[in-house]
Amino acid sequence: GAGEEGGEGGLWALEVDAARAVAEFQEVVAGVDLVAAARSVGLPEDIIQQLGLKEMVGVLRNPPPGLDELVALAKVVRLARGEAGGAQDSAEADALGGRRFDRIVIDTAPTGHTLRLLAFPDFLDGFLGKVIELRAKVDGALRALKGLGLFSDGGQGMVAKTEAALLALERYRAEMLALRELFRDPESTEFVVVTIPTQLAVAESVRLVGALVDEGIAVRTLVANRLVDPAAEDTYLARLAATQRQGVAQVEAWRDAQHPDLSITKVPYFDLEVVGPAALQFLGSQAYDHAPGGDWAELFREREGKGEEGEGEARFVIFGGKGGVGKTSSSAALAASFAAEGLETVVVSTDPAHSLGDALQADLSSGELVPIEGVYGTGGGAPAGLWALEVDPAAALGEFKAAVGGWAQDDSALLRQFSSFADVLDTAPPGTDELVALAKVLDLVKGDGEGGGRPRFDRVVIDTAPTGHTLRLLAFPDFLGDFFERLIRIRDRLKKTSAVFNAVSSVMSNDAAFKKDAVANAKDRLRAFQFQMFELEELFRDEERAEFVVVTIPTALALAESQRLVAQLKEEDIAVRRLVLNQLLDGTGKEGGEGDEEAATERRRAYFRRLAQGQEVELKRLEGLQRAAAEAGGEGLALVRVPYFDAELTGVPGLRAMAQVLFAEGGSGGQ
């Protein structure tokens, strides 16, 4: 890929080229040319049109978001083993000079996205298996038509192409299966969980370790990052403050030059964890200035005409950004602030690695709306309702399969012959559950449960997974909407065509059960699901109803990712008006006299002491996880402590400094 680099000591790096990875997959699937197969036996163009073969080809060449990462990962494994899977691989293998790598280190996206990535081989195995089955059924149907003497005896060249295409698909499928097995081979692969000693991060890491173990993936090392050293208090604080000032200046200069309409909200680094409704409401009061003229005032203002017919639609605020920057706390704090101001509010987590329940100190595991108590009205007024929802993946996928399934319950054997096309997504793409949950949120805000009228919620706050996963989520409605449209058109065309081919259909199947009501209901579900996808896509791009808030922290890596995210969102015509800059030390970036600086320094020292105490508490929780792993048998879990370096670790020298810490403690690197 374009990101490959070679360095001294045999160190190479690669950043995934998403477009190239998808093109590689599409090239493989292109061999499943159903239209060419039909033409090869002389099937007329109008019949090809009626059968919907062009729609089938179109959907197979439109892979789901997220595929690029898995394809690229498979390519990395091929190159590392000295194998070349195509012309592009061969060229890159030549550039490596025949090297085979001893170690491959993969930097995945944060927790939720990683779990999706690990699940993708299962989806792709099912997807390719259905594609192969579909191609075989089309070939069988065409051979039956030709055997009845209805069409010409052409297509000998197409037979050879078909065999080559199916062989390529089988190879690709085998590669995905091998990748799935590689993830679960403890002799070849292990997963290192990296966390920071905060309550939310540790809770998420505990769940991640459990999820990985349940999937049969080896976890031997847990890395606790950013540990402060009480002996280096003043040095640490001074250098951190200087680094943060530089980061604040950099992001403000970028904003002024490229996005002057983007407001920046600076949020202090609290020395205690902000958890629970009351604490989150306090955070919101400090961060989100909604007084007249404030940066957030427009979001808190009721629209004119609310309550009249056609007015008062709920407004959506979507939070996103790099992992570990405080998205969940920021989104929950805004939701609490909305409720405190009398706005009926729901906060929804679409991150597979849920932390919203931890932040609100509420059990959201049911996947249903949960009322949140503990928010107090401002100015002596009564607060509105605050509700929370975390996606229930199993229930959401059940709804998806109910919409896709049953589409070919018909008396036409020809229609059933092609029913596997619907089953291409029988194993739903990772991320589908989140989208289904968002579609349910749309239903929740449309009415009060009595057939319409005023929306149930005034504000919907969405806590998304980190950047890459969020961009996939925003692209998913287009993918699924297109899939459903093609599926409906294929079904309708086959329904009309089936009467012509009843004799042929009986050759392929003896089942003639006709379930008219079931067919109608299945079609209605499919169409309703499609409309929800279209509505979501429209919502994301409606600047009057939805906007995206980017959350970041003042570090070079986080700011660089946030700048890319803002640019990508604007390219997709998604409104971005606000950026939240979290975790600022007291006084960072502010002008003040000598007395102000002395007071700020003292406050920073008090913050530092409480921060160190909080880290000790969370380290004990990690040690408890370590003990539990040892008691469970197996290899146990090593806990590696990494200090909070006072400078960002970039470049090989900086990374060597961290490596010395990792190896000195005998972490996984020592193995």
C-alpha positions in Angstrom: 0.0 0.0 0.0 0.9 3.6 -0.3 1.8 3.7 3.4 4.6 1.1 3.4 8.0 2.2 4.6 11.2 0.4 5.2 13.7 1.4 7.9 16.9 0.3 9.7 16.8 -2.8 11.7 14.1 -4.4 9.5 11.2 -2.2 10.7 8.4 -1.7 8.2 5.1 0.1 8.5 1.8 0.1 6.6 -1.3 2.2 6.8 -4.4 0.6 5.1 -5.2 1.9 1.6 -9.0 1.5 1.9 -9.8 2.2 -1.8 -7.3 -0.3 -3.0 -8.5 -3.0 -0.6 -12.1 -2.6 -1.7 -11.1 -2.6 -5.4 -9.3 -5.9 -4.8 -12.4 -7.5 -3.3 -14.6 -6.1 -6.1 -12.2 -7.6 -8.7 -12.6 -11.0 -7.2 -16.4 -10.7 -7.0 -16.6 -9.3 -10.6 -16.1 -12.9 -11.8 -19.6 -13.7 -10.6 -21.1 -12.1 -13.7 -24.6 -13.3 -13.8 -25.6 -11.1 -16.7 -22.8 -12.5 -18.9 -23.7 -16.0 -17.9 -27.3 -15.4 -19.0 -26.2 -13.8 -22.3 -23.9 -16.7 -23.1 -26.9 -19.0 -23.4 -28.8 -16.5 -25.5 -31.2 -15.3 -22.8 -32.9 -12.2 -24.2 -32.1 -8.8 -22.7 -35.7 -8.2 -21.6 -35.7 -11.5 -19.7 -32.4 -10.6 -18.1 -34.0 -7.4 -17.0 -37.1 -9.1 -15.6 -35.0 -11.6 -13.7 -33.2 -8.8 -11.9 -29.7 -10.2 -12.7 -28.3 -6.7 -13.1 -29.4 -5.8 -9.7 -27.9 -8.9 -8.2 -24.5 -8.1 -9.8 -24.8 -4.5 -8.6 -25.3 -5.4 -5.0 -22.5 -8.0 -5.0 -20.1 -5.3 -6.1 -21.1 -2.9 -3.4 -19.5 -4.4 -0.3 -20.4 -3.3 3.2 -18.4 -0.6 5.0 -15.5 -2.0 7.1 -14.5 -4.6 4.5 -11.4 -2.6 3.5 -9.7 -3.2 6.9 -10.2 -7.0 6.8 -9.0 -7.3 3.2 -6.0 -5.2 4.0 -5.2 -7.2 7.0 -5.4 -10.4 5.0 -3.0 -8.9 2.6 -0.5 -8.0 5.4 -0.6 -11.6 6.5 0.1 -12.8 2.9 3.0 -10.4 2.5 4.4 -11.3 5.9 4.5 -15.0 5.0 6.1 -14.3 1.6 2.9 -15.1 -0.3 1.6 -13.1 -3.2 -2.1 -13.1 -4.0 -2.1 -11.0 -7.2 -0.2 -8.6 -9.4 -0.4 -5.8 -6.8 0.8 -8.2 -4.0 3.7 -9.4 -6.3 4.8 -5.8 -6.9 4.8 -5.1 -3.2 6.6 -8.4 -2.4 9.3 -7.4 -4.8 9.6 -4.1 -3.0 10.2 -6.0 0.2 13.0 -7.8 -1.4 11.7 -11.3 -0.5 11.6 -10.5 3.2 9.5 -12.6 5.6 8.6 -10.9 8.8 9.1 -12.5 12.2 6.6 -10.3 14.0 3.5 -8.4 12.9 2.1 -5.8 15.2 -1.4 -4.6 14.4 -2.7 -1.3 15.8 -6.5 -1.7 15.8 -9.1 0.9 16.3 -10.6 1.2 19.9 -12.6 -1.5 21.6 -15.9 -1.6 19.7 -14.4 -1.3 16.3 -11.9 -4.0 17.2 -14.6 -6.4 18.2 -16.3 -5.7 14.8 -13.1 -6.4 13.0 -12.7 -9.7 14.7 -16.2 -10.7 13.8 -15.8 -9.7 10.1 -14.2 -13.0 8.9 -17.4 -14.9 10.0 -19.5 -12.4 8.0 -17.3 -12.5 4.9 -17.2 -16.3 5.0 -21.0 -16.4 5.0 -21.2 -13.7 2.4 -18.8 -15.4 -0.1 -20.4 -18.8 0.5 -23.8 -17.4 -0.4 -22.3 -15.7 -3.5 -20.9 -19.0 -4.7 -24.2 -20.8 -4.0 -26.1 -18.0 -5.9 -23.8 -18.4 -8.9 -24.2 -22.1 -8.9 -28.0 -21.8 -8.8 -28.0 -19.3 -11.7 -25.9 -21.6 -13.7 -28.3 -24.5 -12.9 -31.3 -22.5 -13.9 -29.7 -21.4 -17.2 -28.7 -25.0 -17.9 -32.3 -26.1 -17.3 -33.6 -23.4 -19.7 -31.0 -24.4 -22.3 -31.9 -28.1 -21.8 -35.5 -27.4 -22.7 -34.3 -26.0 -26.0 -35.4 -22.5 -25.1 -32.1 -20.8 -25.8 -28.9 -21.3 -27.7 -26.0 -23.7 -27.0 -23.5 -20.9 -26.6 -21.4 -20.1 -23.6 -18.5 -22.5 -23.8 -16.1 -19.7 -23.1 -18.3 -18.5 -20.2 -18.0 -22.0 -18.6 -14.2 -21.6 -18.3 -14.7 -18.0 -16.9 -17.2 -19.3 -14.4 -14.9 -22.0 -13.2 -12.0 -19.5 -12.8 -14.3 -17.0 -11.0 -15.5 -19.6 -8.6 -12.0 -20.9 -7.9 -10.9 -17.3 -7.1 -13.8 -16.9 -4.8 -13.1 -20.2 -3.0 -9.4 -19.1 -2.6 -10.6 -15.8 -1.1 -13.0 -17.5 1.2 -10.3 -19.9 2.4 -8.1 -16.9 3.1 -10.8 -15.3 5.3 -11.3 -18.6 7.2 -7.5 -18.8 7.7 -7.5 -15.3 9.0 -10.3 -16.2 11.5 -8.3 -19.2 12.7 -5.2 -17.1 12.9 -7.0 -14.7 15.3 -7.7 -17.7 17.6 -4.4 -19.5 17.4 -2.6 -18.9 20.7 0.7 -20.1 19.2 0.6 -17.4 16.5 -1.5 -14.6 17.8 -2.2 -12.8 21.0 -4.1 -9.6 21.9 -2.5 -6.9 24.1 -5.1 -4.8 25.9 -4.1 -1.2 26.5 -5.9 1.0 29.0 -5.5 4.0 31.2 -6.2 4.0 35.0 -9.6 5.7 35.0 -12.9 4.2 36.1 -14.5 4.2 32.6 -11.5 3.0 30.8 -10.8 0.1 33.2 -14.4 -1.0 33.1 -14.3 -1.1 29.3 -11.0 -3.0 29.4 -12.4 -5.6 31.8 -15.3 -6.2 29.3 -12.9 -6.4 26.4 -10.7 -9.0 28.1 -13.8 -11.1 28.8 -15.1 -10.7 25.2 -11.7 -11.7 23.7 -11.4 -14.8 26.0 -15.0 -15.8 25.1 -14.0 -15.6 21.4 -11.0 -17.9 22.1 -8.4 -15.2 21.5 -5.3 -15.3 23.7 -4.8 -12.3 26.0 -1.6 -12.4 28.0 -0.7 -8.8 28.6 -2.6 -5.8 30.0 -0.8 -2.4 29.6 -1.7 0.4 32.0 -0.7 3.7 30.3 -0.2 7.3 31.6 0.7 6.6 35.2 1.9 9.7 37.0 5.0 9.7 39.2 4.4 11.6 42.5 8.1 12.4 42.7 8.0 14.3 39.4 4.9 16.5 40.1 6.2 20.0 39.2 8.2 18.8 36.2 5.3 16.8 34.9 2.8 19.6 35.3 5.0 22.3 33.8 5.8 20.3 30.7 2.2 19.0 30.3 0.9 22.6 30.5 3.4 23.8 27.9 2.5 20.9 25.6 -1.2 21.7 26.0 -0.7 25.4 25.3 1.0 24.4 22.1 -1.9 22.1 21.1 -4.5 24.8 21.9 -2.6 27.3 19.8 -2.3 24.8 16.9 -6.0 23.9 16.8 -7.1 27.5 17.0 -4.8 28.4 14.1 -6.2 25.5 12.1 -9.7 26.6 12.9 -9.1 30.2 12.0 -7.5 29.3 8.7 -9.8 26.5 7.5 -13.0 26.4 9.5 -13.8 29.9 11.0 -17.4 28.9 11.6 -16.2 26.1 14.0 -16.5 27.0 17.7 -14.1 25.5 20.2 -15.2 24.6 23.7 -12.4 24.2 26.3 -13.1 21.8 29.1 -10.9 21.4 32.1 -9.3 18.1 33.2 -11.2 17.2 36.3 -9.2 15.5 39.0 -12.1 13.3 40.0 -14.0 11.0 37.6 -17.2 12.6 36.3 -19.7 9.8 36.8 -23.4 9.8 37.8 -26.1 12.2 36.6 -25.4 15.0 39.1 -21.7 15.1 38.3 -22.4 15.0 34.5 -24.9 17.9 35.0 -22.1 19.8 36.7 -19.7 19.1 33.9 -22.3 20.3 31.4 -22.8 23.5 33.3 -19.1 24.2 33.1 -18.6 23.2 29.5 -21.7 24.1 27.5 -22.3 27.9 27.7 -25.9 28.2 26.7 -26.6 31.7 28.0 -27.8 34.1 25.4 -24.9 34.6 22.9 -23.1 31.5 24.2 -21.6 28.9 21.8 -24.2 26.3 22.7 -27.2 28.6 23.1 -28.8 27.7 19.7 -28.9 24.0 20.6 -30.8 24.8 23.9 -33.3 27.2 22.3 -36.8 25.9 21.6 -37.8 26.4 18.0 -40.6 28.8 17.2 -43.9 27.2 16.6 -43.1 24.1 18.7 -46.3 22.1 19.3 -47.9 23.2 16.1 -48.5 20.7 13.3 -45.3 20.0 11.4 -43.1 21.8 14.0 -41.1 20.7 17.0 -39.0 17.9 15.4 -36.4 16.4 17.7 -32.8 17.6 17.2 -30.0 15.2 17.1 -26.5 15.8 18.4 -23.9 13.2 17.4 -20.6 13.0 19.3 -17.5 11.4 17.8 -13.7 11.5 17.8 -10.6 9.5 18.7 -10.8 6.9 21.4 -10.0 8.0 24.9 -10.9 11.7 24.5 -14.0 11.7 26.7 -16.8 11.3 24.1 -19.1 9.4 26.5 -18.7 11.9 29.3 -19.2 14.8 27.0 -22.3 13.4 25.3 -23.9 12.4 28.6 -23.1 15.8 30.2 -24.8 17.5 27.3 -27.8 15.2 27.6 -28.1 16.0 31.4 -27.9 19.7 30.6 -30.7 19.5 28.1 -32.9 17.7 30.6 -32.0 20.2 33.3 -33.3 23.0 31.0 -36.6 21.3 30.5 -35.9 19.5 27.2 -37.1 15.9 27.0 -33.8 14.1 26.2 -32.6 10.6 25.3 -28.9 9.7 25.1 -28.0 6.7 23.0 -24.7 4.7 22.7 -23.9 3.1 19.4 -20.5 2.1 20.5 -20.3 -1.7 20.7 -18.0 -1.2 23.7 -20.6 0.5 25.8 -19.4 3.0 28.5 -22.6 5.0 28.7 -24.1 2.9 31.5 -20.8 3.3 33.5 -20.9 7.1 33.1 -24.5 7.4 34.2 -24.1 4.7 36.9 -27.1 2.9 35.4 -27.8 -0.6 34.2 -28.5 -0.3 30.5 -27.9 -3.9 29.6 -31.5 -4.6 28.7 -31.2 -2.7 25.4 -34.4 -0.8 26.3 -35.0 2.8 27.2 -34.1 3.4 30.9 -35.1 6.5 32.8 -32.2 8.3 34.5 -32.9 9.9 37.9 -30.8 12.5 39.6 -30.9 15.5 37.2 -32.1 18.8 38.8 -33.9 21.6 37.1 -32.0 24.9 36.7 -33.4 28.2 38.0 -35.9 26.5 40.3 -37.7 24.8 37.5 -38.5 21.1 37.2 -36.2 19.1 34.9 -37.5 17.2 31.9 -37.1 13.5 31.5 -33.6 12.0 30.8 -33.5 8.6 29.2 -30.7 6.4 28.1 -30.3 3.5 25.7 -27.5 1.1 24.8 -27.8 -1.0 21.7 -28.8 -4.7 22.3 -26.9 -6.3 19.4 -28.9 -9.6 19.4 -32.3 -7.9 19.3 -31.2 -5.5 16.6 -29.9 -8.3 14.4 -33.1 -10.2 15.0 -35.1 -7.4 13.5 -32.7 -7.1 10.6 -33.0 -10.8 9.7 -36.8 -10.6 10.1 -36.8 -7.8 7.5 -34.5 -9.7 5.1 -35.9 -13.1 5.6 -39.1 -14.5 4.1 -38.9 -12.5 1.0 -39.3 -15.5 -1.3 -42.1 -17.3 0.4 -44.0 -17.9 -2.8 -45.4 -20.7 -4.9 -42.9 -19.9 -7.6 -40.0 -22.3 -7.6 -38.1 -19.9 -9.8 -38.4 -17.2 -7.2 -37.3 -19.6 -4.5 -34.4 -20.7 -6.6 -32.9 -17.2 -6.3 -33.9 -16.7 -2.6 -30.2 -17.2 -1.5 -29.7 -13.7 -2.9 -31.5 -12.4 0.2 -29.4 -14.7 2.4 -26.2 -13.0 1.3 -26.7 -10.8 4.4 -28.0 -13.7 6.5 -24.9 -13.2 8.6 -25.3 -9.4 9.0 -22.3 -7.2 8.4 -20.7 -6.0 11.7 -22.3 -2.7 12.6 -25.8 -3.5 11.4 -27.0 -3.7 15.0 -26.0 -0.1 15.6 -27.9 1.1 12.6 -31.0 -0.8 13.5 -30.9 0.7 16.9 -30.6 4.2 15.4 -33.6 3.5 13.2 -35.5 2.5 16.4 -34.5 5.9 17.9 -36.1 7.6 14.9 -39.4 5.8 15.7 -39.1 6.9 19.4 -39.0 10.6 18.5 -41.8 10.6 16.0 -44.6 10.5 18.5 -45.9 10.1 22.0 -47.0 6.5 21.4 -50.6 7.5 20.6 -50.3 7.9 16.9 -48.4 11.2 16.4 -48.5 14.7 17.7 -45.7 16.2 19.7 -42.4 14.3 19.6 -41.6 12.3 22.6 -38.1 13.7 22.8 -36.9 17.2 22.1 -33.2 16.2 21.9 -31.4 13.0 21.0 -27.7 12.8 21.9 -25.8 10.0 20.2 -22.5 8.7 21.7 -20.7 7.0 18.8 -17.7 4.7 18.6 -14.3 6.2 17.8 -13.6 7.9 14.5 -13.2 5.1 12.0 -16.2 3.2 13.3 -18.3 6.3 13.2 -17.5 7.0 9.6 -18.5 3.4 8.8 -21.8 4.0 10.6 -22.5 7.1 8.6 -21.9 5.2 5.4 -24.1 2.3 6.3 -27.5 3.6 5.5 -26.6 4.1 1.9 -25.3 0.6 1.7 -28.3 -1.1 3.3 -30.8 1.2 1.5 -29.3 0.3 -1.8 -29.3 -3.4 -0.9 -33.0 -3.3 0.1 -34.0 -1.4 -3.1 -32.3 -4.0 -5.3 -33.8 -6.9 -3.3 -37.3 -5.5 -3.6 -36.9 -4.9 -7.4 -35.5 -8.4 -7.9 -38.4 -9.9 -6.0 -41.0 -7.9 -7.9 -39.5 -8.8 -11.2 -39.2 -12.5 -10.4 -42.8 -12.5 -9.2 -43.9 -11.1 -12.6 -41.7 -13.5 -14.5 -42.5 -16.6 -12.5 -45.7 -17.3 -14.4 -43.8 -17.6 -17.7 -41.4 -20.2 -16.2 -43.7 -22.4 -14.2 -42.8 -25.4 -16.2 -39.1 -24.8 -15.7 -39.6 -24.0 -12.1 -41.2 -27.4 -11.5 -38.0 -29.0 -12.8 -36.0 -27.3 -10.0 -38.4 -27.7 -7.1 -41.6 -29.6 -6.1 -42.6 -27.2 -3.3 -45.6 -25.2 -4.4 -46.9 -23.7 -1.1 -48.2 -20.2 -1.6 -48.3 -18.0 1.5 -49.8 -14.8 0.2 -50.1 -13.0 3.6 -46.6 -14.0 4.6 -45.2 -12.7 1.3 -47.1 -9.4 1.7 -45.9 -9.0 5.3 -42.3 -9.8 4.4 -42.3 -7.2 1.6 -43.9 -4.6 3.9 -41.1 -5.2 6.5 -38.5 -4.9 3.8 -39.8 -1.7 2.4 -40.3 -0.2 5.9 -36.7 -1.1 6.8 -35.5 0.5 3.5 -37.4 3.7 4.3 -35.7 3.8 7.7 -32.3 3.7 6.1 -33.2 6.5 3.7 -34.5 8.5 6.6 -31.3 8.0 8.6 -29.2 9.0 5.6 -31.4 12.1 5.2 -31.2 12.9 8.9 -27.4 12.8 9.0 -27.2 15.5 6.3 -30.1 17.7 7.5 -28.3 20.6 9.2 -31.5 21.9 10.8 -32.1 18.6 12.6 -28.7 17.1 13.2 -25.1 18.1 13.8 -21.9 16.4 14.6 -19.7 17.5 17.6 -16.1 16.4 17.4 -14.4 15.7 20.8 -10.6 15.8 21.1 -7.8 16.5 23.5 -4.7 18.8 23.0 -2.2 16.2 21.8 -0.7 16.1 18.3 -2.1 12.7 17.4 -5.6 13.4 18.7 -5.7 16.8 17.0 -4.5 15.5 13.7 -7.2 12.8 13.7 -9.9 15.4 14.7 -8.9 17.7 11.8 -9.2 14.8 9.4 -12.6 13.9 10.8 -13.9 17.5 10.5 -12.8 17.5 6.8 -14.4 14.1 6.1 -17.7 15.1 7.7 -18.0 18.3 5.8 -17.2 16.4 2.6 -20.2 14.2 3.4 -22.3 17.4 3.9 -22.7 16.7 7.6 -23.0 19.8 9.8 -20.0 20.3 12.2 -20.3 23.5 14.2 -18.6 22.7 17.5 -15.4 21.1 18.7 -14.9 20.1 22.3 -11.3 20.3 23.6 -11.2 18.1 26.7 -8.7 17.5 29.5 -7.1 20.9 29.8 -5.1 21.7 32.9 -6.3 24.7 34.8 -5.1 27.9 33.2 -3.9 26.2 30.0 -4.0 28.7 27.1 -5.2 31.6 29.2 -3.5 34.9 29.7 -3.0 36.1 33.3 -0.7 37.9 35.7 1.8 36.4 38.1 -0.8 36.0 40.8 -3.1 34.2 38.5 -0.3 31.8 37.5 0.7 31.1 41.1 -3.0 30.3 41.9 -3.3 28.1 38.8 -0.1 26.2 39.8 -1.4 25.5 43.2 -4.7 24.2 41.8 -2.7 22.0 39.4 -0.8 20.5 42.3 -4.0 19.7 44.1 -5.3 18.2 40.9 -2.2 16.1 40.5 -2.4 14.6 44.0 -6.0 13.6 43.5 -5.3 12.2 40.1 -2.5 10.0 41.5 -4.8 8.7 44.3 -7.5 7.9 41.7 -5.0 6.0 39.6 -4.0 3.9 42.5 -7.6 2.9 43.0 -8.0 1.8 39.4 -4.6 0.0 39.4 -5.9 -2.1 42.2 -8.9 -3.0 40.0 -6.6 -4.1 37.3 -4.6 -6.2 39.8 -7.8 -7.8 40.8 -8.4 -8.7 37.1 -4.9 -10.1 37.0 -5.5 -12.3 40.1 -8.8 -13.5 38.7 -7.0 -14.6 35.5 -4.4 -16.5 37.5 -7.1 -18.2 39.6 -8.8 -19.3 36.4 -5.8 -21.2 35.3 -4.1 -20.9 31.9 -1.2 -18.5 31.3 -2.4 -15.7 33.5 -2.3 -12.0 32.7 0.8 -9.8 32.9 0.1 -6.2 34.0 2.6 -3.7 32.5 2.8 -0.2 34.0 3.8 2.6 31.6 4.5 6.2 33.0 2.9 9.3 31.6 5.7 10.7 29.5 6.0 14.4 29.5 6.4 14.6 25.8 4.5 12.9 22.9 6.3 9.7 21.8 6.7 10.2 18.1 9.5 8.9 15.8 11.7 5.8 16.4 13.6 7.4 19.4 10.4 8.2 21.3 8.9 4.8 20.6 12.1 3.1 21.8 11.7 4.9 25.1 8.3 3.3 25.5 9.6 -0.1 24.4 12.2 0.0 27.1 9.4 0.2 29.7 7.4 -2.5 28.1 10.3 -4.9 27.8 11.8 -4.1 31.2 8.6 -5.3 32.9 8.6 -8.6 31.0 5.5 -7.9 29.0 4.5 -9.7 25.9 7.4 -8.2 24.1 9.7 -10.4 26.1 8.1 -13.4 24.6 
